[in-house]
Amino acid sequence: MKDIKIIKADKLKAKPADIKNVRFGSVFTDHMLVMDYRDGKWGEIRIEPYAPIDLDPANATLHYGQAIFDGLKAYKTVDGYAAVFRPYDHLKRFNNSAKILDIPEFDVDYVAEGLFKLIDIEKEWIPSAPGSSLYIRPFAFAMDNQLGVTVGKEYKMMIILSPVSAYYSNGFAPVKIMVEDKYVRAVIGGLGEAKTPANYAASLHAGLIAHDKGYDQVLWLDGVHRQYIEEVGSMNILFKIKGEIVTPALCGSILSGITRKTVLEVAKSWGVPVSERRISIDEVCAAYDNGDLEEVFGSGTAAVISPVGELLYKDKKMVVNGGKIGEFSRKMFDFINGLHTGEVKDDFGYLKKVVKF
C-alpha cells in the first residue's frame, strides 16, 4: 500500500463557539485529503491544508458533469473516541458511483486509511453537542481541460470535513412531503443509483415548487409509469403498513442508502417484518384510506430518521399518525443515534473507532 503524505497547516482556524449557530456545510476544518489520477493510476494520498482548487475554464466536469460524491459522519463516543459510522460501506458505495460514471475506482482500504489519518488530525473539530457530528464529504471529478464529450483521463479525489449541528435544531419533528407526479429525477438505466451532482440538480425545480406549497421535500415516483415510489430528494423512504416495514426495492434508479440498510438490518434484528419491493402510490393511498398506514419516515445520513407527518398526492392530503412521530420512527432514531455515540452497544460492528481523544 502506498504511503500517505501529510502537510500540516501553518495557521489553524478558530473553531465554532456554538455549533447550533453554524449553517450545515458552511464551516470547514484545517485540512483536506487529496489524491490524483494520472497516467492510468491513482497516486499517493496527500493530507494538506484546506484551500481552493485551481480549475481551468475548460475543465471537463464544469461542462459535462463527470463527478461523484458521498456523505458520512464522525462522532465523539461516550468512551472518548473519535469514531466513523459504517465508513467502509460508504466508501464502497462511493466506488460504485465511480463505476457508474466511468471514474476509475480506488482502493477502499487505502482511502479509508487516509480518511482515518485525516480524522486523527482533525479530531478536535468533532463537536460535543447532542446530535452534532463531523460531516465527511468525499468527492471526485474529471480534471481534463477540453471541450470534447468524452470520458476523462485525469481525476481528482478529495475529502473535506465540516462540523455540523443536530439536523433537528428545534427537536425531532415530522416533515411534510409532496408526491411529485409531473417531473422526473431518474430512470432505470440512468444515473439514479449513483450519488452524482446531476441527480440533485434534477430535483431542485420540483423542490422549489414543493416549498412554495408549504412542503419540505419531494417524494419521487418512477419515471416511466409515474406510479411506483422511489425516494425523497435527500433520503430513502419507508412505510409501516400493518406492522410491516415496506420500502422500495433497489432497482437501479434509487440510491442504496447506508442508513436505509441500517434501518432494515436493525428492524430484522428486532423481529419486525421487513419487505423490499415495488410499492405504488395507489397502494399507499389505499393503506391510508383503510387505516393500515401506521407510519411513514425517511432515512439518510443527515437526519438519520425523518418522520413524515403529511403526504400530499395530487389533491389528496394524507395526515399520517395524526401528524405525530410514530413509535417505530422514534425508537429507530434513538437507537441509531445511540450507536453513533456508543451509548447503545454495537452488536452489528457499524462503528469504527479511529482514535482516542
C-alpha positions in Angstrom: 0.0 0.0 0.0 1.2 3.5 -0.9 2.4 6.0 1.7 0.3 9.0 2.9 1.9 12.4 2.8 0.9 14.8 5.5 1.5 18.6 5.2 0.3 20.5 8.2 -1.3 24.0 8.1 0.8 26.8 9.4 -2.1 28.6 11.0 -5.2 26.9 12.4 -8.7 28.3 12.2 -10.9 29.2 15.1 -13.5 26.5 15.8 -17.2 27.5 16.1 -18.1 28.7 19.6 -21.6 27.4 19.3 -22.3 24.6 16.7 -26.0 25.4 16.9 -25.4 28.6 15.1 -23.5 27.0 12.2 -25.3 26.5 8.9 -24.9 23.0 7.5 -21.8 22.6 5.4 -20.6 26.2 5.8 -17.6 25.8 8.0 -14.6 23.5 7.1 -11.7 22.1 9.0 -8.0 23.0 8.6 -7.0 20.1 6.4 -8.3 18.0 3.4 -7.4 14.8 1.7 -6.4 14.8 -2.0 -5.5 12.1 -4.4 -4.9 12.5 -8.2 -5.4 10.0 -11.1 -2.9 10.4 -13.9 -1.2 8.0 -16.4 -3.8 5.3 -15.7 -3.4 5.1 -11.9 -4.3 6.7 -8.6 -1.3 8.4 -7.0 -0.3 8.9 -3.3 -2.8 10.3 -0.8 -1.9 13.8 0.5 -3.4 15.4 3.6 -2.8 19.1 3.2 -4.1 22.5 4.3 -7.7 23.2 3.2 -7.5 25.5 0.1 -9.3 26.5 -3.1 -9.0 24.2 -6.2 -7.3 25.7 -9.2 -9.5 24.9 -12.3 -9.1 25.7 -15.9 -12.2 27.3 -17.5 -12.3 24.3 -19.9 -12.4 21.8 -17.0 -14.5 18.9 -18.3 -16.5 18.5 -15.1 -17.8 22.1 -15.3 -19.1 21.3 -18.8 -20.2 17.7 -18.7 -20.6 16.8 -15.0 -18.5 13.7 -14.6 -18.5 13.9 -10.8 -19.5 11.9 -7.8 -19.7 12.3 -4.0 -20.7 10.6 -0.8 -21.5 11.7 2.8 -20.8 10.1 6.1 -20.1 11.3 9.7 -17.7 11.0 12.6 -18.8 11.3 16.2 -17.5 11.6 19.7 -18.3 8.5 21.7 -19.1 8.3 25.3 -15.9 6.3 26.0 -13.7 9.1 24.5 -13.1 8.0 20.9 -13.5 9.7 17.5 -15.5 7.2 15.5 -16.9 6.9 12.0 -20.2 5.2 11.2 -20.0 2.5 8.6 -17.0 4.0 6.7 -16.3 1.0 4.5 -19.9 0.8 3.4 -19.9 4.4 2.4 -16.6 4.1 0.5 -17.8 1.0 -1.3 -20.9 3.0 -2.4 -18.6 5.8 -3.5 -16.7 3.3 -5.6 -20.0 2.1 -7.1 -20.8 5.6 -8.1 -17.4 5.9 -9.7 -18.1 2.8 -11.7 -21.4 4.1 -13.0 -19.8 7.5 -14.0 -16.7 5.8 -15.6 -14.4 7.3 -13.0 -11.5 4.9 -12.1 -12.3 3.0 -8.9 -9.9 3.3 -6.0 -8.5 1.1 -3.2 -11.1 1.3 -0.5 -8.7 0.2 2.3 -6.1 2.9 1.2 -8.7 5.7 1.1 -10.1 4.5 4.5 -6.6 4.7 6.0 -6.2 8.2 4.6 -9.6 9.2 6.0 -8.8 7.9 9.4 -5.5 9.8 9.4 -7.4 12.9 8.5 -9.9 12.3 11.3 -7.0 11.9 13.7 -5.5 15.2 12.7 -8.9 17.0 12.9 -10.5 15.2 15.8 -10.8 18.4 17.9 -13.2 19.6 15.3 -15.8 17.0 16.2 -18.4 18.9 18.2 -19.7 17.6 21.5 -23.3 18.9 21.5 -26.1 16.2 21.4 -26.8 15.1 17.9 -23.8 17.0 16.4 -21.1 15.4 14.3 -18.3 16.0 11.8 -19.7 15.6 8.3 -17.3 13.9 5.9 -17.6 14.7 2.2 -15.6 12.5 -0.3 -15.9 13.6 -3.9 -14.2 13.0 -7.2 -14.3 14.7 -10.6 -12.6 14.8 -14.0 -9.7 17.2 -14.3 -9.2 17.2 -18.1 -9.1 20.6 -19.8 -11.0 20.0 -23.1 -14.5 20.5 -24.5 -14.8 17.2 -26.3 -17.6 15.0 -24.9 -15.6 12.0 -23.7 -14.6 10.1 -20.6 -11.8 11.9 -18.7 -8.3 10.7 -18.4 -7.3 12.6 -15.3 -9.3 12.9 -12.0 -9.0 14.4 -8.5 -10.5 12.7 -5.4 -10.8 14.8 -2.2 -12.3 14.5 1.3 -13.3 17.6 3.2 -14.8 17.8 6.7 -17.4 20.1 8.2 -18.7 20.3 11.8 -22.5 20.2 11.8 -25.2 20.6 14.5 -28.1 18.3 15.1 -30.4 18.1 12.0 -33.4 18.9 14.1 -32.4 22.2 15.7 -35.8 22.6 17.3 -36.2 19.0 18.3 -37.1 15.7 16.4 -40.2 16.6 14.4 -42.3 15.3 11.4 -41.9 16.8 8.0 -44.4 17.4 5.2 -43.8 15.8 1.8 -45.3 16.3 -1.6 -45.5 13.4 -4.1 -44.2 14.6 -7.4 -46.1 13.2 -10.4 -45.0 15.6 -13.2 -41.3 15.9 -13.0 -38.7 13.0 -13.1 -35.5 12.7 -11.2 -34.1 9.4 -12.6 -35.0 6.3 -14.6 -33.7 2.7 -14.5 -30.6 2.6 -16.7 -29.7 6.1 -15.9 -27.7 7.7 -13.0 -30.3 7.3 -10.2 -28.2 4.7 -8.3 -25.1 6.9 -8.3 -24.5 9.7 -5.9 -23.7 12.3 -8.5 -24.5 16.1 -8.7 -26.8 15.6 -11.8 -29.4 13.7 -9.7 -29.5 16.6 -7.2 -29.7 19.2 -10.0 -32.6 17.3 -11.4 -34.5 17.6 -8.1 -34.2 21.3 -7.5 -37.1 22.7 -9.5 -39.7 20.3 -8.1 -38.3 21.0 -4.6 -38.9 24.8 -5.1 -42.5 24.1 -6.1 -43.0 21.9 -3.0 -41.6 24.6 -0.8 -43.9 27.2 -2.3 -46.8 24.9 -1.4 -45.6 24.6 2.2 -43.9 21.2 1.9 -40.4 20.3 3.0 -39.4 17.8 0.3 -40.5 15.9 -2.8 -41.2 12.2 -3.0 -40.3 10.9 -6.4 -42.3 8.4 -8.5 -40.8 6.2 -11.2 -40.0 8.0 -14.4 -41.9 5.6 -16.7 -45.3 4.9 -15.1 -45.4 7.8 -12.6 -46.9 5.2 -10.2 -44.1 3.4 -8.3 -42.5 5.1 -5.3 -38.7 5.7 -5.4 -37.2 8.0 -2.9 -37.2 11.5 -1.4 -34.7 14.1 -2.7 -32.3 13.7 0.2 -33.3 10.3 1.7 -34.8 6.9 1.2 -38.5 6.4 2.1 -40.1 3.7 4.3 -43.7 2.8 5.2 -45.0 0.9 8.2 -48.1 -0.8 6.9 -50.0 -3.2 9.2 -46.9 -3.7 11.3 -44.5 -4.3 8.4 -41.7 -2.0 7.2 -42.0 -1.6 3.4 -39.5 0.2 1.3 -38.9 0.4 -2.5 -36.5 -2.3 -3.7 -33.2 -1.1 -5.1 -33.9 -1.2 -8.9 -31.1 0.9 -10.3 -32.9 4.3 -10.2 -32.6 5.0 -6.4 -29.7 5.4 -4.1 -28.6 2.4 -1.9 -28.8 4.3 1.3 -26.5 3.3 4.2 -29.0 4.5 6.8 -31.7 2.6 4.9 -29.6 -0.5 5.1 -29.0 0.1 8.8 -32.8 0.5 9.5 -33.6 -2.7 7.7 -30.9 -4.7 9.4 -31.8 -3.3 12.9 -35.6 -3.9 12.3 -34.9 -7.5 11.3 -32.9 -8.0 14.5 -35.9 -6.7 16.5 -38.1 -9.3 14.8 -40.0 -6.6 12.8 -41.2 -7.8 9.4 -39.4 -6.1 6.5 -40.2 -6.0 2.8 -38.1 -4.5 -0.1 -40.4 -4.5 -3.1 -42.2 -2.4 -5.6 -44.8 -0.2 -4.0 -47.2 2.1 -5.8 -48.6 5.4 -4.6 -52.1 3.9 -5.1 -51.2 1.2 -2.6 -50.1 3.8 -0.1 -53.3 5.8 -0.6 -55.4 2.6 -0.2 -53.5 1.7 3.0 -54.1 5.2 4.3 -57.9 5.0 3.5 -58.1 1.6 5.2 -56.3 2.8 8.3 -53.4 0.5 7.6 -50.7 3.2 7.0 -49.3 3.5 10.5 -46.0 5.4 9.8 -44.0 7.0 7.0 -40.4 8.0 7.5 -37.3 8.8 5.6 -33.7 7.6 6.3 -30.5 9.3 5.5 -27.1 10.4 6.8 -28.1 14.0 7.5 -31.3 13.4 9.5 -30.9 9.7 10.3 -34.6 9.2 10.6 -37.1 11.8 9.3 -40.7 11.0 10.3 -43.3 12.2 7.8 -46.4 13.8 9.3 -48.2 14.6 6.0 -48.2 13.4 2.4 -49.7 15.3 -0.5 -50.6 13.4 -3.7 -52.4 15.5 -6.3 -55.3 16.8 -4.3 -55.2 14.1 -1.6 -53.8 15.2 1.7 -52.8 12.3 4.0 -52.0 13.1 7.6 -50.0 10.2 8.9 -50.3 9.0 12.6 -52.2 12.2 13.4 -49.2 14.2 12.2 -47.1 12.9 15.1 -43.9 10.9 15.4 -44.6 7.2 15.2 -43.4 4.8 17.9 -41.2 2.8 15.5 -39.6 6.0 14.0 -38.8 7.3 17.5 -37.3 4.0 18.6 -35.2 3.7 15.5 -34.0 7.3 15.7 -32.9 6.9 19.3 -31.3 3.5 18.6 -29.2 4.6 15.7 -28.1 7.8 17.4 -27.1 5.7 20.4 -25.0 3.6 18.1 -23.2 6.7 16.8 -22.0 7.7 20.2 -21.5 4.3 21.8 -24.4 4.7 24.2 -26.0 1.7 22.6 -24.0 -1.5 22.3 -22.9 -2.0 18.7 -23.5 -5.7 18.1 -23.5 -5.0 14.3 -19.9 -3.7 14.0 -21.1 -0.5 12.4 -18.9 2.0 14.4 -15.2 2.3 13.5 -13.3 3.8 16.4 -10.5 5.8 14.9 -8.5 7.4 17.7 -8.7 8.2 21.4 -9.0 11.8 22.5 
